[in-house]
């Protein structure tokens, strides 16, 4: 594993690092409201412009397995 420091905006650095990657994984703090509008979302930039698939991991969110999503809306006779 290699680590290096860069002196450029985080979104730009991540997008450049993603060149040739199979997957880019980024975190999201979930800034809402005015602060979210003023600050450019790094994860949003990556999702929109990355040259590879992107996974965004949000903090403080409990995952629901895909097979459980929407099961509460199914009729009882199914």
For each residue, the residues with C-beta under 8 A, 3 or more apart:
1:
2:
3:
4:
5:
6: 13
7:
8: 12 13
9: 12 13
10: 13 14 42
11: 14 15 40 42 45 46 49
12: 8 9 15 16
13: 6 8 9 10 16 17
14: 10 11 17 18 24 26 42 45 46 50
15: 11 12 18 19 45 46 49 50 51
16: 12 13 19
17: 13 14 21 24
18: 14 15 21 24 46 50 51 52 54
19: 15 16 51
20: 51
21: 17 18 24 51 52
22: 52 53
23: 52 53 54 55
24: 14 17 18 21 46 50 52 53 54 55
25: 54 55 57
26: 14 42 43 46 54 55 56 57
27: 43 56 57 58 59
28: 41 43 56 57 58 59
29: 59
30: 58 59 60 61
31: 35 36 39 41
32: 35 36
33: 36 37
34: 37 38
35: 31 32 38 39
36: 31 32 33 39 41
37: 33 34
38: 34 35
39: 31 35 36
40: 11 44 45
41: 28 31 36 44 45
42: 10 11 14 26 45 46
43: 26 27 28 46 47 54 56
44: 40 41 47 48
45: 11 14 15 40 41 42 48 49
46: 11 14 15 18 24 26 42 43 49 50 54 56
47: 43 44 50 54 56
48: 44 45
49: 11 15 45 46
50: 14 15 18 24 46 47 53 54
51: 15 18 19 20 21
52: 18 21 22 23 24
53: 22 23 24 50
54: 18 23 24 25 26 43 46 47 50
55: 23 24 25 26
56: 26 27 28 43 46 47
57: 25 26 27 28
58: 27 28 30 61
59: 27 28 29 30
60: 30
61: 30 58
62:
63:
64: 68 69
65: 68 69
66: 69
67: 71
68: 64 65 71
69: 64 65 66
70: 73 74
71: 67 68 74
72:
73: 70
74: 70 71 78
75: 78
76:
77:
78: 74 75
